[in-house]
Structure formats: C-alpha cells, structure tokens
C-alpha cells in the first residue's frame, strides 16, 4: 500500500509533487523481500538527497519504510521510493529542506518484455546524474516517438553520441562483447550490476556508427534486459545469444534483504 513516512497518503501530501515536481526517486524490483542491488538504490537516494536538498537520509529508515509499504503486497512488486519536501514552494525552493519518504508499490511485470523499436532524438535530461522527478521533457519525447509509431525515444547529444532512453540505459553487442553507451546518462543500477557480472566496455557510441553493432538492448530495474529491435532504420535480431548470457548472469545475482 502506498505510504508516506510510514503512514497513509492524503491528497494534500502529493500536491507539492504535482505543483512543483522538486524531488528524486529510485525504482526497484522486490522479490520475496529481496532486491538486486539494494545498496546501490539506497546509496542513490542518500546521495541525491544530499545533492538536491542538502539533507541526510538514514538507510535504516528507508528500509523500514519500504518494508512497511509492501507488507500487504504480492511476493514480487515494483517499488518506487520518492523523496520530496512539500514545504518547499515555487517561490521559496531554497528554504531548509526536511524531505519526506513516499513509497509507491505497483504490480511487477510478468513474462519477458517485448522487443522495442526506438527513435533517436536530440535531447538531454537536465542534471542527468540525478534520478529526479522532472520527467516532462523525457516523457514528452517518449510520447512524440510513440505517436510516430515507435515504442520509445533514445536521446542523442549535439555530437551524435547516444546517452539513454527516458527511463532506461542502453547497451550493445559487438561480436561477443557488451558495449555500454558512454553518453551523459543516469548510471542505472541494472546496468551497473550487469557490467560487474558480465563485463563489457564503455565507449561513446554515435548514432551514425550503429552498423558496427550486432545487437542492442535496454536495461532497467523493472524490465531487466529488453532487446531493441531497431533504432531508426537500423534493425537487429532480438534473439542474439548474448541476451541469454546476460539474463542468466542477472538472474544469478543474489538479492539483498530489505
């Protein structure tokens, strides 16, 4: 059940998110009370709270809030933890912050995610190193891509370097090696875990260099590893053997208990 600071959520509690959108979050897949990469998720919340609000978060309290919110949820659930301060206003966002913890569970997806077709677009998220709640620009690009017949957008900087999708990181396969796009993107937890167990190299990948890649995929905590069928007019097979290796390596990562 959605909770704020361990208690029920009332409409006024969410007005600040709707009106100002000043906050940050992380999203994790919880399975039987365990989370792959939980220390990375908690560290992200602590670091972003210090950066955005000059405030300290207690990891023990974060764990407690998540456990309370999922007590009546299924064994597998996707949890978003949002940190924001309703007292900060449009006219005075520079006041001392006292962030609150909003925990929002939702059903976990079932089955493997379908391959997606994406369109590259010149765009970059503001402060991409923070997983912030300012999603208008990213979701606007997703909507435009979907209205044009694609599944999602893929961001490209002024030099043609690929960075990330609206809510996912991107990787490629070259031969038998994984290549992580080295653009200016949020360092995702799933990408970090896969890079640790499956290796690969990180380098700039330009949109006009896609012919040298043998496959492409997206990573996120909710979907895990999702094949990319095409970027613009460049298509790839969605059953590349490397995907099976990555999924096996990811599934073998033990979850950390909440």
Secondary structure, 3 states (H helix, E strand, C coil): CCEECCECCCHHHHHHHHHCCCEEEEEEEEECCEECCHHHHHHHHHHHHHHHHCCCCCHHHHHHHHHHHCCCCCCEEEEEEEEECCCCCCCCCCCCCCCEEEEEEEECCCCCCCCEEEEEEECCCCCCCCCECCCHHHHHHHHHHHHCCCCEEEEECCCCEEEEECCCEEEEEECCEEEEECCCCCCCHHHHHHHHHHCCEEECCEHHHHHHCCEEEEEECCCEEEEEEEECCEECCCCCHHHHHHHHHHHCCCCEEC
